[in-house]
Amino acid sequence: MNVILIGAGRGSRLMPLTENQPKCFTPIAGKRILDWTLDAFRQNGLDHFVFIGGYLIQQVEKEYPSFHLIENTGWERNNILFSLLHARDRMAQGFYATYTDTLFQPDAVSRLKDSPGDITVVMDTRWRERYRFRSQHPEKDAEKMVTDGSRVTRMSREIPPPEASGEFTGVLRMTQAGATRFLEYYDKLYRQLADDGVFADGRPFRMAYLLHQLDLMIQDGIEVHCVPVPGDYHEIDTVEDYHLASKDWARFARA
């Protein structure tokens, strides 16, 4: 099954760390963010990687020749959902996907593998412990989730933090059936809105986040499930995040 790595963006809030390299090349505890991600999947027997690139994609092509590389040439004018769909041909049979500015452990992937759901996402249940130290990325910006058991009932940044069950980590798995439903739903939205139709949060559709479509699917009765991880997750969005993650992730570098 393909593992789709969504890594087209510049990472401007990480400047100057991303001035001359892709965001996912940022070193954390002795390894690039990207290499931590690859290790998490490889330890679960998954090594068919599809990389969706944009900013400084030539560096990725040079240093990871085994990747199936897909270029999002409009990366400055679109967002995560549109970026993911550049790999449409690699999604139809089922797939894993992840953001490439996040740190997580192999256990998150193994929990995904064991889930019986057709669409399953990884949720950090201890997310608020991290946000206590993230002054540049407040809780209101988190991709929050509400769950009922393993079933997700809502995904939105607008969820009040005390009501959230956890934070969406950007890591997910879809079976062939789940991918079919996801792609059919995307096509329906695209026909309605095209590139510039107003979608969610006042954004044009081309600027939608992945969680926007997932939440609409949930509200339309399509089941989305989750597996929890209690911490052992970081998003690297700002220089502050870089320092917080580097300090915390050193415990895994020593393991």
TORLUMFI-644622 format. One line per field, with one value per atom (N, C-alpha, C): residue in three letters; atom name; y, x negated, z negated. Coordinates in steps of 0.1 Angstrom, whole numbers, m for minus. Last residue first. Layout:
residuo: c(ala | ...)
atomo: c(CA | ...)
Y: c(Y | ...)
X: c(X | ...)
Z: c(Z | ...)
END
This chain:
residuo: c(ala | ala | ala | arg | arg | arg | ala | ala | ala | phe | phe | phe | arg | arg | arg | ala | ala | ala | trp | trp | trp | asp | asp | asp | lys | lys | lys | ser | ser | ser | ala | ala | ala | leu | leu | leu | his | his | his | tyr | tyr | tyr | asp | asp | asp | glu | glu | glu | val | val | val | thr | thr | thr | asp | asp | asp | ile | ile | ile | glu | glu | glu | his | his | his | tyr | tyr | tyr | asp | asp | asp | gly | gly | gly | pro | pro | pro | val | val | val | pro | pro | pro | val | val | val | cys | cys | cys | his | his | his | val | val | val | glu | glu | glu | ile | ile | ile | gly | gly | gly | asp | asp | asp | gln | gln | gln | ile | ile | ile | met | met | met | leu | leu | leu | asp | asp | asp | leu | leu | leu | gln | gln | gln | his | his | his | leu | leu | leu | leu | leu | leu | tyr | tyr | tyr | ala | ala | ala | met | met | met | arg | arg | arg | phe | phe | phe | pro | pro | pro | arg | arg | arg | gly | gly | gly | asp | asp | asp | ala | ala | ala | phe | phe | phe | val | val | val | gly | gly | gly | asp | asp | asp | asp | asp | asp | ala | ala | ala | leu | leu | leu | gln | gln | gln | arg | arg | arg | tyr | tyr | tyr | leu | leu | leu | lys | lys | lys | asp | asp | asp | tyr | tyr | tyr | tyr | tyr | tyr | glu | glu | glu | leu | leu | leu | phe | phe | phe | arg | arg | arg | thr | thr | thr | ala | ala | ala | gly | gly | gly | ala | ala | ala | gln | gln | gln | thr | thr | thr | met | met | met | arg | arg | arg | leu | leu | leu | val | val | val | gly | gly | gly | thr | thr | thr | phe | phe | phe | glu | glu | glu | gly | gly | gly | ser | ser | ser | ala | ala | ala | glu | glu | glu | pro | pro | pro | pro | pro | pro | pro | pro | pro | ile | ile | ile | glu | glu | glu | arg | arg | arg | ser | ser | ser | met | met | met | arg | arg | arg | thr | thr | thr | val | val | val | arg | arg | arg | ser | ser | ser | gly | gly | gly | asp | asp | asp | thr | thr | thr | val | val | val | met | met | met | lys | lys | lys | glu | glu | glu | ala | ala | ala | asp | asp | asp | lys | lys | lys | glu | glu | glu | pro | pro | pro | his | his | his | gln | gln | gln | ser | ser | ser | arg | arg | arg | phe | phe | phe | arg | arg | arg | tyr | tyr | tyr | arg | arg | arg | glu | glu | glu | arg | arg | arg | trp | trp | trp | arg | arg | arg | thr | thr | thr | asp | asp | asp | met | met | met | val | val | val | val | val | val | thr | thr | thr | ile | ile | ile | asp | asp | asp | gly | gly | gly | pro | pro | pro | ser | ser | ser | asp | asp | asp | lys | lys | lys | leu | leu | leu | arg | arg | arg | ser | ser | ser | val | val | val | ala | ala | ala | asp | asp | asp | pro | pro | pro | gln | gln | gln | phe | phe | phe | leu | leu | leu | thr | thr | thr | asp | asp | asp | thr | thr | thr | tyr | tyr | tyr | thr | thr | thr | ala | ala | ala | tyr | tyr | tyr | phe | phe | phe | gly | gly | gly | gln | gln | gln | ala | ala | ala | met | met | met | arg | arg | arg | asp | asp | asp | arg | arg | arg | ala | ala | ala | his | his | his | leu | leu | leu | leu | leu | leu | ser | ser | ser | phe | phe | phe | leu | leu | leu | ile | ile | ile | asn | asn | asn | asn | asn | asn | arg | arg | arg | glu | glu | glu | trp | trp | trp | gly | gly | gly | thr | thr | thr | asn | asn | asn | glu | glu | glu | ile | ile | ile | leu | leu | leu | his | his | his | phe | phe | phe | ser | ser | ser | pro | pro | pro | tyr | tyr | tyr | glu | glu | glu | lys | lys | lys | glu | glu | glu | val | val | val | gln | gln | gln | gln | gln | gln | ile | ile | ile | leu | leu | leu | tyr | tyr | tyr | gly | gly | gly | gly | gly | gly | ile | ile | ile | phe | phe | phe | val | val | val | phe | phe | phe | his | his | his | asp | asp | asp | leu | leu | leu | gly | gly | gly | asn | asn | asn | gln | gln | gln | arg | arg | arg | phe | phe | phe | ala | ala | ala | asp | asp | asp | leu | leu | leu | thr | thr | thr | trp | trp | trp | asp | asp | asp | leu | leu | leu | ile | ile | ile | arg | arg | arg | lys | lys | lys | gly | gly | gly | ala | ala | ala | ile | ile | ile | pro | pro | pro | thr | thr | thr | phe | phe | phe | cys | cys | cys | lys | lys | lys | pro | pro | pro | gln | gln | gln | asn | asn | asn | glu | glu | glu | thr | thr | thr | leu | leu | leu | pro | pro | pro | met | met | met | leu | leu | leu | arg | arg | arg | ser | ser | ser | gly | gly | gly | arg | arg | arg | gly | gly | gly | ala | ala | ala | gly | gly | gly | ile | ile | ile | leu | leu | leu | ile | ile | ile | val | val | val | asn | asn | asn | met | met | met)
atomo: c(N | CA | C | N | CA | C | N | CA | C | N | CA | C | N | CA | C | N | CA | C | N | CA | C | N | CA | C | N | CA | C | N | CA | C | N | CA | C | N | CA | C | N | CA | C | N | CA | C | N | CA | C | N | CA | C | N | CA | C | N | CA | C | N | CA | C | N | CA | C | N | CA | C | N | CA | C | N | CA | C | N | CA | C | N | CA | C | N | CA | C | N | CA | C | N | CA | C | N | CA | C | N | CA | C | N | CA | C | N | CA | C | N | CA | C | N | CA | C | N | CA | C | N | CA | C | N | CA | C | N | CA | C | N | CA | C | N | CA | C | N | CA | C | N | CA | C | N | CA | C | N | CA | C | N | CA | C | N | CA | C | N | CA | C | N | CA | C | N | CA | C | N | CA | C | N | CA | C | N | CA | C | N | CA | C | N | CA | C | N | CA | C | N | CA | C | N | CA | C | N | CA | C | N | CA | C | N | CA | C | N | CA | C | N | CA | C | N | CA | C | N | CA | C | N | CA | C | N | CA | C | N | CA | C | N | CA | C | N | CA | C | N | CA | C | N | CA | C | N | CA | C | N | CA | C | N | CA | C | N | CA | C | N | CA | C | N | CA | C | N | CA | C | N | CA | C | N | CA | C | N | CA | C | N | CA | C | N | CA | C | N | CA | C | N | CA | C | N | CA | C | N | CA | C | N | CA | C | N | CA | C | N | CA | C | N | CA | C | N | CA | C | N | CA | C | N | CA | C | N | CA | C | N | CA | C | N | CA | C | N | CA | C | N | CA | C | N | CA | C | N | CA | C | N | CA | C | N | CA | C | N | CA | C | N | CA | C | N | CA | C | N | CA | C | N | CA | C | N | CA | C | N | CA | C | N | CA | C | N | CA | C | N | CA | C | N | CA | C | N | CA | C | N | CA | C | N | CA | C | N | CA | C | N | CA | C | N | CA | C | N | CA | C | N | CA | C | N | CA | C | N | CA | C | N | CA | C | N | CA | C | N | CA | C | N | CA | C | N | CA | C | N | CA | C | N | CA | C | N | CA | C | N | CA | C | N | CA | C | N | CA | C | N | CA | C | N | CA | C | N | CA | C | N | CA | C | N | CA | C | N | CA | C | N | CA | C | N | CA | C | N | CA | C | N | CA | C | N | CA | C | N | CA | C | N | CA | C | N | CA | C | N | CA | C | N | CA | C | N | CA | C | N | CA | C | N | CA | C | N | CA | C | N | CA | C | N | CA | C | N | CA | C | N | CA | C | N | CA | C | N | CA | C | N | CA | C | N | CA | C | N | CA | C | N | CA | C | N | CA | C | N | CA | C | N | CA | C | N | CA | C | N | CA | C | N | CA | C | N | CA | C | N | CA | C | N | CA | C | N | CA | C | N | CA | C | N | CA | C | N | CA | C | N | CA | C | N | CA | C | N | CA | C | N | CA | C | N | CA | C | N | CA | C | N | CA | C | N | CA | C | N | CA | C | N | CA | C | N | CA | C | N | CA | C | N | CA | C | N | CA | C | N | CA | C | N | CA | C | N | CA | C | N | CA | C | N | CA | C | N | CA | C | N | CA | C | N | CA | C | N | CA | C | N | CA | C | N | CA | C | N | CA | C | N | CA | C | N | CA | C | N | CA | C | N | CA | C | N | CA | C | N | CA | C | N | CA | C | N | CA | C | N | CA | C | N | CA | C | N | CA | C | N | CA | C | N | CA | C | N | CA | C | N | CA | C | N | CA | C | N | CA | C | N | CA | C | N | CA | C | N | CA | C | N | CA | C | N | CA | C | N | CA | C | N | CA | C | N | CA | C | N | CA | C | N | CA | C | N | CA | C | N | CA | C | N | CA | C | N | CA | C | N | CA | C | N | CA | C | N | CA | C | N | CA | C | N | CA | C | N | CA | C | N | CA | C | N | CA | C | N | CA | C | N | CA | C | N | CA | C | N | CA | C | N | CA | C | N | CA | C | N | CA | C | N | CA | C | N | CA | C | N | CA | C | N | CA | C | N | CA | C)
Y: c(61 | 48 | 38 | 86 | 79 | 64 | 96 | 95 | 86 | 98 | 87 | 85 | 120 | 107 | 96 | 141 | 136 | 122 | 152 | 140 | 134 | 175 | 163 | 151 | 192 | 189 | 176 | 194 | 190 | 185 | 205 | 192 | 186 | 231 | 223 | 208 | 241 | 240 | 230 | 240 | 233 | 231 | 257 | 243 | 235 | 281 | 277 | 262 | 282 | 280 | 276 | 263 | 275 | 272 | 237 | 248 | 261 | 206 | 216 | 227 | 187 | 195 | 205 | 156 | 171 | 176 | 130 | 136 | 151 | 117 | 112 | 117 | 114 | 122 | 115 | 87 | 96 | 104 | 82 | 81 | 91 | 63 | 73 | 71 | 62 | 54 | 65 | 66 | 71 | 61 | 68 | 62 | 68 | 78 | 80 | 76 | 71 | 68 | 71 | 95 | 86 | 84 | 115 | 101 | 91 | 141 | 134 | 119 | 146 | 152 | 146 | 133 | 128 | 133 | 149 | 135 | 130 | 173 | 173 | 158 | 164 | 168 | 168 | 159 | 148 | 152 | 185 | 175 | 163 | 197 | 203 | 192 | 183 | 181 | 187 | 192 | 179 | 177 | 226 | 216 | 203 | 245 | 237 | 229 | 261 | 264 | 256 | 255 | 251 | 253 | 267 | 252 | 248 | 297 | 290 | 275 | 302 | 299 | 294 | 306 | 316 | 314 | 282 | 292 | 304 | 265 | 265 | 276 | 278 | 264 | 265 | 295 | 296 | 282 | 285 | 286 | 286 | 281 | 293 | 295 | 256 | 260 | 271 | 241 | 244 | 249 | 235 | 247 | 251 | 213 | 223 | 236 | 196 | 200 | 212 | 193 | 201 | 205 | 178 | 191 | 199 | 154 | 161 | 176 | 147 | 151 | 158 | 141 | 152 | 157 | 118 | 130 | 143 | 101 | 104 | 117 | 99 | 105 | 109 | 86 | 99 | 106 | 62 | 72 | 86 | 51 | 53 | 64 | 49 | 58 | 61 | 29 | 43 | 53 | 7 | 12 | 27 | 5 | 7 | 13 | 23 | 11 | 14 | 48 | 45 | 32 | 64 | 52 | 51 | 92 | 84 | 72 | 120 | 106 | 98 | 144 | 144 | 130 | 144 | 144 | 145 | 160 | 152 | 154 | 159 | 167 | 157 | 152 | 152 | 160 | 159 | 146 | 145 | 191 | 183 | 170 | 208 | 199 | 189 | 227 | 217 | 206 | 241 | 231 | 222 | 241 | 247 | 237 | 238 | 231 | 237 | 249 | 257 | 250 | 232 | 241 | 249 | 199 | 214 | 221 | 172 | 176 | 191 | 148 | 162 | 164 | 122 | 128 | 143 | 91 | 106 | 112 | 62 | 69 | 84 | 49 | 51 | 58 | 69 | 57 | 59 | 96 | 87 | 73 | 127 | 113 | 107 | 155 | 150 | 136 | 174 | 163 | 160 | 201 | 193 | 183 | 213 | 206 | 196 | 245 | 231 | 224 | 272 | 268 | 253 | 275 | 277 | 273 | 271 | 260 | 262 | 289 | 287 | 275 | 292 | 284 | 280 | 306 | 311 | 303 | 293 | 306 | 311 | 264 | 269 | 283 | 252 | 258 | 264 | 241 | 250 | 258 | 222 | 236 | 246 | 198 | 204 | 219 | 193 | 194 | 201 | 189 | 202 | 204 | 163 | 175 | 188 | 138 | 146 | 159 | 124 | 126 | 135 | 126 | 128 | 132 | 103 | 114 | 114 | 92 | 91 | 104 | 78 | 89 | 87 | 58 | 59 | 70 | 43 | 56 | 58 | 18 | 21 | 34 | 0 | 11 | 13 | m17 | m23 | m13 | m11 | m6 | m13 | m19 | m28 | m24 | 3 | m10 | m20 | 22 | 23 | 10 | 11 | 12 | 14 | 14 | 0 | 0 | 42 | 35 | 21 | 46 | 53 | 46 | 32 | 27 | 34 | 48 | 36 | 31 | 83 | 70 | 59 | 115 | 105 | 92 | 148 | 137 | 128 | 167 | 162 | 151 | 176 | 185 | 181 | 161 | 159 | 169 | 143 | 156 | 153 | 112 | 120 | 133 | 82 | 95 | 102 | 50 | 58 | 72 | 36 | 43 | 47 | 21 | 22 | 28 | 23 | 10 | 9 | 51 | 43 | 29 | 66 | 65 | 54 | 72 | 63 | 61 | 90 | 76 | 67 | 113 | 105 | 91 | 131 | 116 | 107 | 155 | 153 | 138 | 154 | 149 | 149 | 168 | 153 | 147 | 194 | 188 | 173 | 199 | 199 | 192 | 197 | 188 | 187 | 217 | 203 | 194 | 242 | 238 | 223 | 267 | 257 | 252 | 284 | 288 | 278 | 272 | 285 | 290 | 249 | 248 | 261 | 242 | 254 | 254 | 219 | 231 | 244 | 193 | 202 | 216 | 164 | 178 | 186 | 134 | 141 | 156 | 105 | 120 | 126 | 78 | 82 | 97 | 75 | 80 | 80 | 68 | 57 | 62 | 91 | 86 | 75 | 114 | 102 | 97 | 134 | 127 | 115 | 145 | 141 | 132 | 151 | 142 | 136 | 170 | 157 | 147 | 190 | 184 | 171 | 197 | 191 | 185 | 211 | 196 | 190 | 236 | 230 | 215 | 232 | 241 | 232 | 205 | 218 | 226 | 170 | 181 | 194 | 142 | 153 | 165 | 110 | 123 | 134 | 78 | 88 | 102 | 48 | 62 | 70 | 19 | 24 | 39 | 6 | 14 | 18 | m9 | 0 | 8 | m23 | m30 | m22 | m7 | m14 | m21 | 6 | m4 | m12 | 23 | 12 | 1 | 43 | 34 | 22 | 54 | 50 | 40 | 61 | 51 | 45 | 83 | 71 | 59 | 101 | 97 | 84 | 106 | 100 | 95 | 117 | 104 | 98 | 142 | 132 | 118 | 156 | 152 | 141 | 142 | 150 | 146 | 137 | 132 | 142 | 149 | 141 | 136 | 162 | 151 | 142 | 172 | 171 | 159 | 193 | 182 | 183 | 196 | 202 | 191 | 186 | 184 | 189 | 195 | 182 | 178 | 220 | 220 | 206 | 221 | 218 | 217 | 248 | 233 | 232 | 274 | 267 | 252 | 282 | 292 | 284 | 270 | 265 | 274 | 283 | 269 | 263 | 310 | 307 | 292 | 298 | 306 | 310 | 287 | 281 | 288 | 299 | 303 | 296 | 288 | 302 | 305 | 263 | 264 | 278 | 256 | 263 | 262 | 225 | 238 | 243 | 198 | 208 | 222 | 171 | 180 | 191 | 143 | 156 | 167 | 111 | 122 | 135 | 82 | 95 | 105 | 49 | 59 | 73 | 22 | 34 | 43 | m12 | 0 | 12)
X: c(m173 | m167 | m175 | m181 | m189 | m185 | m161 | m174 | m183 | m141 | m140 | m153 | m148 | m147 | m146 | m147 | m160 | m159 | m122 | m125 | m138 | m123 | m115 | m119 | m140 | m143 | m136 | m128 | m141 | m145 | m103 | m103 | m118 | m110 | m103 | m104 | m123 | m131 | m124 | m101 | m114 | m122 | m83 | m80 | m93 | m97 | m94 | m91 | m95 | m109 | m107 | m66 | m73 | m87 | m57 | m52 | m60 | m57 | m68 | m64 | m39 | m39 | m50 | m45 | m48 | m45 | m40 | m36 | m40 | m36 | m46 | m43 | m2 | m14 | m23 | 13 | 13 | m1 | 32 | 19 | 18 | 61 | 55 | 40 | 77 | 69 | 62 | 110 | 97 | 90 | 131 | 127 | 114 | 159 | 145 | 141 | 187 | 179 | 165 | 209 | 198 | 189 | 228 | 230 | 220 | 223 | 231 | 233 | 204 | 217 | 227 | 182 | 188 | 202 | 178 | 181 | 188 | 170 | 182 | 187 | 146 | 157 | 170 | 130 | 133 | 145 | 128 | 135 | 139 | 113 | 126 | 134 | 89 | 100 | 113 | 74 | 79 | 91 | 83 | 75 | 82 | 85 | 91 | 81 | 80 | 72 | 77 | 98 | 84 | 75 | 121 | 119 | 105 | 114 | 118 | 114 | 127 | 116 | 122 | 145 | 143 | 132 | 146 | 139 | 136 | 149 | 151 | 142 | 156 | 157 | 160 | 163 | 161 | 164 | 145 | 158 | 155 | 122 | 123 | 137 | 123 | 111 | 114 | 156 | 144 | 132 | 179 | 172 | 160 | 192 | 200 | 192 | 171 | 181 | 189 | 158 | 152 | 162 | 176 | 173 | 167 | 175 | 188 | 185 | 148 | 153 | 166 | 148 | 140 | 145 | 164 | 169 | 161 | 148 | 162 | 167 | 127 | 125 | 138 | 139 | 132 | 131 | 148 | 157 | 151 | 123 | 134 | 144 | 110 | 105 | 115 | 126 | 126 | 121 | 121 | 135 | 135 | 94 | 98 | 113 | 87 | 88 | 93 | 67 | 79 | 78 | 52 | 52 | 66 | 31 | 44 | 41 | 20 | 17 | 30 | 27 | 24 | 21 | 36 | 21 | 17 | 61 | 58 | 43 | 64 | 60 | 56 | 93 | 79 | 76 | 118 | 112 | 97 | 128 | 121 | 116 | 138 | 148 | 141 | 118 | 123 | 132 | 116 | 106 | 111 | 144 | 138 | 128 | 139 | 143 | 136 | 128 | 137 | 142 | 113 | 105 | 115 | 128 | 128 | 119 | 147 | 133 | 133 | 168 | 166 | 151 | 169 | 182 | 180 | 153 | 152 | 165 | 152 | 159 | 157 | 144 | 135 | 140 | 163 | 155 | 145 | 167 | 176 | 171 | 149 | 151 | 161 | 137 | 146 | 149 | 107 | 116 | 125 | 88 | 94 | 104 | 61 | 71 | 78 | 55 | 54 | 65 | 59 | 55 | 53 | 66 | 76 | 72 | 42 | 51 | 62 | 16 | 25 | 35 | m15 | m5 | 6 | m32 | m30 | m20 | m33 | m27 | m25 | m31 | m32 | m25 | m29 | m42 | m42 | m4 | m7 | m20 | m3 | 1 | m2 | m10 | m19 | m16 | 13 | 1 | m10 | 32 | 32 | 20 | 29 | 25 | 24 | 33 | 26 | 22 | 43 | 52 | 46 | 41 | 33 | 42 | 52 | 56 | 47 | 53 | 46 | 48 | 81 | 71 | 64 | 95 | 91 | 80 | 118 | 111 | 108 | 126 | 122 | 115 | 115 | 122 | 117 | 100 | 109 | 116 | 66 | 79 | 88 | 39 | 48 | 63 | 27 | 28 | 38 | 29 | 36 | 38 | 10 | 25 | 34 | m13 | m8 | 7 | m15 | m13 | m7 | m21 | m9 | m5 | m44 | m32 | m20 | m65 | m59 | m46 | m56 | m63 | m57 | m61 | m53 | m60 | m61 | m69 | m59 | m56 | m51 | m61 | m55 | m61 | m58 | m42 | m56 | m63 | m11 | m19 | m33 | m3 | m8 | m13 | 14 | 10 | 5 | 19 | 16 | 12 | 46 | 33 | 32 | 63 | 61 | 47 | 64 | 63 | 62 | 63 | 75 | 75 | 40 | 49 | 59 | 25 | 19 | 27 | 40 | 37 | 31 | 37 | 50 | 48 | 19 | 15 | 27 | 31 | 21 | 17 | 45 | 52 | 43 | 29 | 30 | 36 | 33 | 20 | 21 | 59 | 56 | 42 | 55 | 64 | 61 | 36 | 33 | 42 | 37 | 34 | 34 | 24 | 34 | 30 | 5 | 18 | 29 | m20 | m18 | m4 | m17 | m18 | m16 | m14 | m7 | m7 | m28 | m34 | m26 | m36 | m24 | m29 | m49 | m51 | m38 | m58 | m48 | m49 | m79 | m78 | m67 | m85 | m77 | m73 | m118 | m104 | m98 | m144 | m134 | m120 | m159 | m156 | m146 | m163 | m154 | m150 | m180 | m184 | m175 | m168 | m182 | m185 | m142 | m144 | m159 | m146 | m140 | m143 | m157 | m165 | m159 | m136 | m148 | m157 | m117 | m114 | m127 | m114 | m127 | m126 | m80 | m91 | m104 | m68 | m67 | m79 | m56 | m65 | m62 | m46 | m41 | m49 | m59 | m61 | m55 | m52 | m49 | m50 | m68 | m66 | m63 | m66 | m63 | m59 | m70 | m81 | m79 | m61 | m55 | m67 | m66 | m67 | m61 | m69 | m56 | m55 | m92 | m92 | m79 | m85 | m93 | m93 | m71 | m64 | m72 | m91 | m78 | m71 | m110 | m113 | m100 | m98 | m100 | m103 | m98 | m85 | m87 | m125 | m117 | m104 | m130 | m135 | m129 | m116 | m112 | m118 | m131 | m117 | m113 | m164 | m154 | m140 | m181 | m175 | m166 | m189 | m199 | m194 | m166 | m173 | m181 | m157 | m152 | m159 | m162 | m167 | m162 | m142 | m146 | m150 | m131 | m145 | m150 | m105 | m107 | m121 | m109 | m105 | m108 | m138 | m124 | m121 | m162 | m159 | m144 | m168 | m176 | m173 | m150 | m154 | m161 | m141 | m136 | m141 | m152 | m155 | m151 | m147 | m155 | m158 | m113 | m125 | m133 | m90 | m102 | m115 | m70 | m71 | m83 | m71 | m77 | m78 | m69 | m72 | m78 | m62 | m75 | m79 | m46 | m47 | m61 | m46 | m48 | m51 | m42 | m53 | m56 | m28 | m23 | m33 | m32 | m39 | m35 | m16 | m17 | m21 | m23 | m24 | m26 | m5 | m13 | m12 | m8 | 0 | m9)
Z: c(m223 | m225 | m216 | m218 | m227 | m228 | m202 | m196 | m205 | m221 | m211 | m204 | m235 | m243 | m233 | m218 | m221 | m228 | m217 | m208 | m210 | m233 | m237 | m230 | m219 | m233 | m237 | m195 | m196 | m210 | m201 | m196 | m198 | m209 | m218 | m214 | m186 | m198 | m208 | m168 | m165 | m178 | m179 | m178 | m176 | m174 | m187 | m188 | m146 | m152 | m167 | m137 | m140 | m146 | m132 | m124 | m125 | m137 | m136 | m127 | m160 | m148 | m148 | m176 | m175 | m161 | m198 | m186 | m187 | m223 | m213 | m199 | m233 | m232 | m221 | m229 | m241 | m241 | m201 | m207 | m218 | m190 | m198 | m200 | m158 | m168 | m176 | m144 | m149 | m158 | m115 | m128 | m132 | m99 | m100 | m114 | m78 | m90 | m89 | m67 | m63 | m75 | m72 | m77 | m72 | m68 | m58 | m61 | m87 | m88 | m78 | m75 | m88 | m90 | m53 | m51 | m64 | m66 | m58 | m55 | m77 | m86 | m78 | m55 | m64 | m73 | m44 | m37 | m46 | m65 | m60 | m53 | m68 | m78 | m74 | m47 | m46 | m56 | m38 | m45 | m44 | m8 | m18 | m25 | 14 | 1 | m10 | 33 | 36 | 24 | 24 | 23 | 25 | 5 | 17 | 16 | m29 | m20 | m6 | m49 | m40 | m29 | m62 | m69 | m59 | m31 | m45 | m51 | m2 | m8 | m23 | 27 | 13 | 6 | 57 | 49 | 34 | 71 | 63 | 56 | 85 | 78 | 68 | 78 | 87 | 79 | 65 | 61 | 70 | 75 | 69 | 68 | 83 | 93 | 88 | 58 | 69 | 80 | 44 | 39 | 51 | 60 | 58 | 54 | 56 | 70 | 69 | 29 | 34 | 48 | 30 | 22 | 27 | 44 | 49 | 43 | 27 | 40 | 46 | 4 | 3 | 16 | 15 | 9 | 8 | 22 | 32 | 27 | m3 | 8 | 18 | m15 | m20 | m10 | 2 | 1 | m5 | m2 | 11 | 11 | m33 | m25 | m11 | m45 | m39 | m31 | m73 | m64 | m58 | m85 | m82 | m73 | m102 | m98 | m96 | m112 | m98 | m93 | m138 | m136 | m121 | m155 | m143 | m140 | m190 | m178 | m167 | m211 | m207 | m195 | m219 | m224 | m221 | m229 | m220 | m226 | m248 | m242 | m233 | m254 | m264 | m259 | m228 | m233 | m244 | m206 | m218 | m224 | m171 | m184 | m196 | m149 | m157 | m169 | m135 | m143 | m153 | m134 | m131 | m140 | m131 | m130 | m126 | m148 | m143 | m142 | m154 | m152 | m147 | m149 | m149 | m146 | m169 | m158 | m159 | m191 | m180 | m168 | m213 | m211 | m201 | m196 | m204 | m203 | m194 | m191 | m200 | m178 | m189 | m185 | m172 | m169 | m181 | m157 | m168 | m163 | m148 | m140 | m150 | m164 | m163 | m155 | m168 | m155 | m153 | m194 | m185 | m170 | m208 | m207 | m196 | m189 | m200 | m197 | m183 | m176 | m187 | m199 | m185 | m177 | m223 | m223 | m209 | m234 | m220 | m219 | m258 | m255 | m242 | m258 | m269 | m267 | m238 | m235 | m247 | m250 | m242 | m240 | m264 | m272 | m264 | m245 | m252 | m261 | m235 | m227 | m235 | m241 | m251 | m245 | m220 | m231 | m242 | m187 | m199 | m210 | m163 | m172 | m184 | m130 | m143 | m150 | m112 | m114 | m128 | m87 | m101 | m102 | m68 | m69 | m84 | m74 | m60 | m59 | m104 | m96 | m82 | m119 | m109 | m100 | m126 | m127 | m116 | m124 | m131 | m131 | m112 | m105 | m111 | m132 | m120 | m112 | m150 | m154 | m142 | m135 | m138 | m143 | m135 | m123 | m125 | m162 | m156 | m143 | m166 | m172 | m166 | m155 | m148 | m153 | m163 | m165 | m157 | m148 | m155 | m155 | m138 | m144 | m151 | m108 | m121 | m125 | m82 | m92 | m106 | m64 | m65 | m74 | m68 | m67 | m68 | m53 | m64 | m60 | m44 | m41 | m54 | m28 | m40 | m36 | m8 | m10 | m25 | 20 | 5 | 3 | 46 | 41 | 26 | 52 | 55 | 48 | 49 | 38 | 39 | 71 | 61 | 49 | 85 | 91 | 82 | 68 | 70 | 75 | 60 | 60 | 62 | 59 | 70 | 71 | 36 | 48 | 60 | 18 | 17 | 30 | 26 | 28 | 27 | 19 | 33 | 36 | m9 | m2 | 13 | m15 | m17 | m10 | 11 | m2 | m3 | 35 | 30 | 17 | 44 | 46 | 42 | 42 | 35 | 36 | 57 | 43 | 36 | 84 | 79 | 63 | 88 | 94 | 89 | 72 | 71 | 76 | 85 | 83 | 83 | 71 | 79 | 75 | 71 | 69 | 78 | 54 | 66 | 63 | 41 | 40 | 54 | 44 | 45 | 44 | 41 | 55 | 56 | 23 | 20 | 34 | 31 | 19 | 16 | 55 | 55 | 43 | 47 | 59 | 58 | 28 | 24 | 35 | 43 | 32 | 28 | 60 | 66 | 55 | 45 | 48 | 54 | 34 | 35 | 37 | 31 | 27 | 26 | 38 | 45 | 42 | 38 | 35 | 42 | 25 | 32 | 28 | 28 | 22 | 31 | 18 | 29 | 22 | 10 | 7 | 19 | m3 | 10 | 9 | m27 | m21 | m7 | m56 | m46 | m40 | m80 | m67 | m55 | m101 | m100 | m86 | m98 | m109 | m110 | m78 | m75 | m86 | m93 | m83 | m80 | m109 | m115 | m106 | m89 | m99 | m105 | m77 | m69 | m79 | m99 | m93 | m85 | m103 | m114 | m108 | m78 | m81 | m93 | m80 | m70 | m73 | m99 | m102 | m92 | m101 | m95 | m99 | m132 | m120 | m114 | m157 | m149 | m136 | m167 | m174 | m166 | m136 | m149 | m156 | m108 | m116 | m130 | m79 | m92 | m102 | m57 | m59 | m72 | m55 | m60 | m62 | m42 | m56 | m62 | m20 | m23 | m38 | m23 | m23 | m25 | m27 | m17 | m16 | m47 | m36 | m24 | m69 | m56 | m44 | m90 | m88 | m75 | m96 | m84 | m82 | m89 | m85 | m97 | m97 | m102 | m97 | m84 | m98 | m104 | m58 | m60 | m75 | m44 | m58 | m62 | m18 | m21 | m35 | m8 | m13 | m16 | 0 | 10 | 5 | m11 | m15 | m6 | m21 | m16 | m21 | m11 | m20 | m14 | m12 | m5 | m15 | m7 | m18 | m11 | 8 | 9 | m4 | 0 | 0 | 0)
END
